[in-house]
Amino acid sequence: MKLKKVGLSLVALATATSLLLTGCSATSNSASAGSKTTINLYSNGSDNVRITWEAVLEAFKAKNPNIDVKLQFVSSGTGGQSAVDRLIAATKAGQKDTDIDIMETTDNDISRLDSEGGKDILSQLPADKIPNLKNINSKSTVGGDRTMVFRGSTVLLAYNSDKVATPPKTDKELYEWIKSHPGRFAYNDPTTGGSGDSFVFTALYNMLPAEALTSSDPKWKDQWQPGFDQLKELHSYMYKASGKVQYPAKNQGTIDLLASGEVDIIPAWADMILDQKSRGLLPQSIKLTQITPAFTGGVQTLAIPSLSKNKEAAYKLLDFVASPEGQKLFVEKQKAIPVIDNSQLPKETLAMLAGLDVKEFRSYSIGKLNDDEKKMWQETIATLK
């Protein structure tokens, strides 16, 4: 009997050892069947961005139960350390891995990563591991095949239709409207939000060749002056508080002025206006319109650091985001502009973007020049009396 017990113990031990080794092997390979992998997704922005990601990750989890995605979210204005800063610091410190598996980025982020961390700081995205990558109809001129564009948004004119029966249709008409309605227009400080930056950028780049919209060549800075002269001319007609021209902080700052009736027209991110109207946070009298040439928009991209040890699982999340199901969620939850062909999305989903002509989405990618533009605005416009 003792030998039998020993025999059973040895068999049990062998079985347990085999299972343990199998488990170790599965853990070391995130693509192995039955393994459990945890990855970190770093994002930032307004609260609607967080809410959207939570919905997307819930849907992803339902299809990929073996992958847990932890959303590391930094809200705008909180001053938390960004994923870009963390990754650059880790790279400079010579670390061999990072807890950042996927990061939401802009072209300016990519430019910083390249200049401070080197071109190899981000991993190239393999098309064979992300089949839905072929669906994406937009590409970052800075990130190239190291980033995946996953959503877009554009800046439109938001206006109070109770006060403005016929909104401006062109940039020239808008500038004339501003001059004939002193104090009834506002755009936010471009260093605090993208809608104000788009207003400034459009004033500069409407006077430049189309190729400048996707070029980081410093030569274009020499041609900005006419645009800044236009902004100087408009300065005294902007929204005033206590008798002084004010450029509100953040995108929400100008939206609040419009909602309260202190101004009648503002440049605003379409997704923010559509989202807040759908939740009853803005009066129904607030409407959107596009001018010609259109205000610029922007695309958000996703990137995978080269130091990530969970690339296989990260590829799966990117593939879901690029799928029709993933893109549908970004439209429905955030009112984002999809980056796949509209024919792949339900008509009722696209109807949520009513008033937004996505065919005229005017993206731009100028790298570090965007920082130079904001700095020049602070020096030449913000200092005006």
N, C-alpha and C positions, 0 to 999 in steps of 0.2 A: 504493500500500500504506500509505503514511504517513497519507493521508487516511482510509483504512479503519480504521486503528488508532485514529486520533483519534476517529472516529465511534463506534467501539466503546467507547472510554473515556468519551465523553460520555454514551452510553447507560447505561453502567455507573454513571457518576456520578449521572445522573438517577435511576436505579433505587435506588441506595443512599440518595440524598437523600430519595426518596419513602418508602423503608422507615424511615429515621430519623425523618422527620416523623410517620409513622404510629405508630411506637413511642412518640414523645413524647406524641402525643395519647392513646394507650392508657394510658400511665403516669399521665397527669393525671386519668384517669377510672377509678376502681376498679371500675366496673360494666362497662367495655368488655370485649368478648370477647377472650380471649387475653392480657389484662393480668395482671400479677403484683402482688399487694398484700400488704404485711406490716402486721399490726395487733398491738397489745399489749393483753393482758388482764391486769389487776391483780387479784390475789386474796390472801387470807391465811387463817390458821387452823391447824388441826392437820394432821398429815401425810396423814390420809385424804382431806382436801379436795384436796390437791395430786395425789394418786394418781388421784382421780376426774376432775379436770380433764384430766389427761394422757390418760386413756382417751376422754373426750368429744372432745377436740381431735383425737385420732387418727382417730376416726370422722368428724368434720367434714371433715378434710383429704381423706379418701377420696372424699367427695362434692363437695368444692370445692378441687381441686388448684391453683387459681390464687390461693388465699388462704392465706398463712402466718400462723399465730397464735402469737405468743411469749407464754408464760405467765410473768408477773412475779409470783413468789410470795414472800410474807413469812411465815415460820413464826411461830406464836404464841410470845411471850416473847423473841424475838430483838432487839426494839427497833428494827427497820428502819423507815424512814419510810413511812408508809402512802400509798396513792393519794389519800386525802382530803387529807392534809397537802400533798402535791405539787400537787394541783390548786388548792387554795386559794392556795398561794404563787404559782403561775403566774398565776392570775387577778389577785391583788393587784399583781403585778409588771407587769401590762399586756401579758403575752405574747399573741401572735396565734395560737399553736397549742400543742399538747401531744403527748407521746408516749403519753398514756393514751387509748386508743380505747374500751375497755370496762372498767368497774370493778365489782367486787362490793361491794354496800353493804347497810347495815341502815337502819332508820328513824332511828336516832340519827345515823348518818353523813349522811343527807339533811338532817336538822335543822341539823347543823353547816355543811354546804355552803351551805344557804340563808341562814343567819345571817351567815356570814363571807365568802361569795362572791357571794351574791345569787341570786334565783330563776332567773336565766337561765344559771347555771353548768352546768346539765344540759340536754341537748337533749330535746325532746319526741319520743316514739317513734311514728312513723307506722304505723298499722295496715295500710295498703296495702303497705308495704315489709316487714312482718313478719306474713304471713298466719296463722301458727300462734299469734299473740297471742290469737286468739279462743278457743284451747283453755284458756288460763289461767283458773282459777276462783278466784283470790285476787288481791287488789290492796292495795298499800301505801296507807294513808290519808295518809301524809306525802308520798310520792313521786308519787302520782297517775299521770298518763300520761307521766311522765318516767322511770319505772322499770318493770321487768318482774320480777314475782315468779317465781322459777324452781325453788325447792325449799323444803321446810319440815322442821322437826324439832320434836319435843316432848319435854318432860321427864317421865319416869315414875319410879316407885319401882323401884329395882333392889335385890334382896334375895337373901340366901343361903338357899335353900330347905331346906338341911340344918339350919339353925338356926331358921328362921321357917316353920312349917307353914302358918299362915293369916295372910297379910299384911293390913294395914289396908286398908279399902275406902273410907273417907272421910277428909277432912282432920281431923275431930274424933277418929276412931279412931287416926289416925296420931299426933296430939299426945298422946293417952292412952298409946299404945304407947311413945313416947319417954320419957314420965315413969315408966313402969313398967319400963323397961329402960335405966337410966342408963349413959351412956357407949357405948351400942351404935348410936348414930345420928350421922351427920355430914353437914354440907353445907358446901361450899367458900365461902370469902370471895367474896361476890357481885361484888366489883370485879375478880376474877380469872377468872371463868368463868360462863357462862350458866345452868348447872344450879343453882348456889347462888343466883343472882339470881332464878331462877324460884321457888325455895322461899320466898324473902323476898317477892317480888312477889305470890305466891299468898296468903300470909298476910295481906297488906295488902288485896288486891283482892277476896278472897272476901267481904269485909265491905262492899263497895261495889256500886252498881248495875252491871248489865252494860255500860251505855253508857260507863262509865269506862275499860273495857279498850281502847277505841279513841279516847280523847280526850287531848289534850295541854293541856287547860284547867288552869291552876294551882290552880283551886278544889279539886281533888281532894286536894291536899297537906294541906288542913285536916282531911281525914277519914282520914288514915293512922294516927293515934295508936293506935286499938284494935288494929290489926295489929302495930304495934311493941310494944305491951304484951304481946301473945301471944308474940312472939319473945323478949322479956325473960324471960318466965315459963319458956320452954323452955331458956334459955341454960345453966343449971347442969346440965342433963341431957345436954348434948352430949358428944361424944367428948373425952377428956382424954389429955394426954401430960405426964408429969412433974407430975401433979396439977393441971394447968391446962387449962381448956377451949381447944380448938384448932379453928380454922376453916382447913382445908387450903387450899393455893394451887392454883388451877386445877381444871377439871373432872376431870382425870386424878388429881389428888391424892386425891379421895374414892373414885374407882374403885380405886386402889391399896390403900386401907384395906379396902375390901370384899373384894378379891381375896386379901388376906393374912389375912383373918379377924379383923381388929382391930375391925371394926364389922359389923353384920348388915343394915342398911338405909341407903340413901342416895338422894337425888334424882339422876338422871343423864340425860344426853341419850340418847334411845333409839338413835339411829344409832351412837353410840360403843359402847354395850353390844352391840348386834347385830353390829357390824363386828368387835369384838374377840373375841366368842364364835365367830364364823365362822372366824376365823384361829387359834383355839386359844389365845388370850391370856388368856382368863378361864375359870374352872371352869364346867362345865356346870350346876353347882348354882346359878349366878347366874341369876335369872329377873327378868322385868319384869311390873309390874302398874300399872294406872291407878287413881287414886283419884277420888272424886267430891266436889266439883267437881274437874275435871282440872287438873293443873299446866299452866301456860302454856307455850307453845312460841314459835317465832319463824319468820319467813320471811326468806330471803335474796333480794335483788334485784340486778338488773344495770342499769347506767346508762351512758349515752354522754355524755361531756363535750361541751359546745357547741364547744369548741376543737378537737375531733378533726377531722382532714382525711380520715378514712377511714370515714365513716359508712355508705356503701353496703355495704362489706365487713362492718362491725360488725352491720348489720341482718341479714345472712345468718347470722352466728353465733347471734344471739339467736333467729332463726327456727328454727334447728336445735335449740337448747336447749329450745324450747317444743314441739317435735315429740314424738310418741310414742317415737321412737327415742332422742331425747336424754333424755327423762324416764326411760325404761327404764334407761339407763346410770347415772343418779343413784341410782335405787333399788338396782340390782344392785351397784354399786361402793361406794356410801356408805351404803346403807340409809336414804336420805333419803325424806321423805314427798313423793309426787308432787303436783304442783299442776294436773294435768289429771284429767279424769274417769277413774276406775278401769277403766271399760269399754274404754278405749283401750290398756290394758296387758295383757300376757299373765298368766294366772292364776299360772303358776310364778314370775313376777317378783314379784307381789303377795304370794306365799307367803313371800317372804324377810322380810316385815314381820310374820310370825306373832307374836302377843302384843301387837301394837300396833294399837289400834282407831283407824284414821285418820279415821273418821267423827266422832270427838270431838276433832279437832285444835282446840285453843283458842289462837288467835293473839292477839297484843296489839300495840298501836302507840300509845305515849304520848309519843314525841318526847323532848324535853329532861327531862321528868319522870323518866325512867329514871336519868339522872345524879344528879338530886336525891335519888332514893330510895336510891341507893348511898351517897351522901355522908351521908345521915341515918343509914343503917345503921352506917357507920364511927363516927359521933359517938355513937350511942346503944347499939349492941350490941357492937361490937368493943372498946369501952373498959370493958365490964363486967368485974368481977373473977371 
